[in-house]
Each structure stands twice: as C-alpha cells, then as structure tokens.
Amino acid sequence: MVPLLRPGSFVRLDNQPSDLPPFQVLHCRGGRCWVRQQSWGSHVQWEVEHERLSAA
C-alpha cells in the first residue's frame, strides 16, 4: 500500500542526498506526484513516481 501524500506535506526521494532539503508536494494523481523545492520559483515543478517518495 502506498502512503497518502497530501498537498503541502514534505517528502524525500529515494537516495536523496542528506544535504538537499525535503520537497513539498503540490498534488498527486495516477501514481505520480508533482513536487517542488521551496527555493525554486512557484512555477517550477518536478513530476515524480509516487513510489519514489516517502514522508519527510
């Protein structure tokens, strides 16, 4: 079972370097989530497979 990742929550990627801050979840749909770093502009997003994410 895949954990529920709510918009606004923070997640880490598999094998994410420890010096990289957690990503913020924008939304999830169809096994994919759109995430961003807070330091990125508000229009920059990254689409990631849900299974690669875990709650921070």
C-alpha positions, 0 to 999 in steps of 0.5 A: 500500500502506498502512503497518502501524500497530501498537498503541502506535506514534505517528502524525500526521494529515494537516495536523496542526498542528506544535504538537499532539503525535503520537497513539498508536494503540490498534488498527486494523481495516477501514481505520480506526484508533482513536487517542488523545492521551496527555493525554486520559483512557484512555477517550477515543478518536478513530476515524480513516481509516487513510489519514489517518495516517502514522508519527510 
